Amino acid sequence: MKNLKFLILLILIFPIKSMAVFEFDFDFGYDRQIYGANRQNSVVSRNYSVGLSSYIFDLTAIDLNVSNTQDITSQNDRYTVGTNLDVVAQQNRVKTNVYGMGIKQMLAGRGSRIVPVISVGYAREFVTSSGDITTEDTTNNAHKVYNLSETKQVYNSVFGSFSLQIKLTERFSLKGSVRTLFPAFEYNKAKDNIKYLVGFSWIF
């Protein structure tokens, strides 16, 4: 709901014109990795983003977008930390909300069946980290869960994306996207945070 309110608020800055063309985008990504000698550990990442664009020229738009990423790392390795005390599980959770504004550029005309699109702009990144550790008393097999302190960080970042839209109708397209997010002016880090997403776009 907070993300939706953000988009509604920012749409007020778009130019109002009688023949305005808007585009709504939705993208989703999911990744799951299992690792460990006994396949006991996992990393799960979910990402979704919504965007709203206003075309100020035929192929150029102001692009507003909001994305949410949740990364959960679960480790079930046992190791001893004290007398009769083992750590048996640990989970780290990272939630990232990104609010971006930039320019979207179509690289082919609207009549094309396949349309490449690039977007680039400024983003404000909010990262919340938390987690817990589970221990076991080896004398009686009793388990205890310790919650880790939640930390919050805010970053000024740059986003960039490249997508291919496949038109199914005049207004509706399926799309695949590659998206990066990195600290402002640290362009060498653009390859360190890449996400692959699928979704759709709707022009109205």
Secondary structure, DSSP 8 states (H G I E B T S, - for coil): -HHHHHHHHHGGGS---TT-EEEEEEEEEEEEEEESTTS-EEEEEEEEEEEEEEESSSSEEEEEEEEEEEEEEEE---EEEETTEEEEEEEEEEEEEEEEEEEEEESS-TT-SEEEEEEEEEEEEEEEEEEEEEEEETTTTEEEEEEEEEEEEEEEEEEEEEEEEEESSSSEEEEEEEEEEEETT-GGGGGGSEEEEEEEEEE-
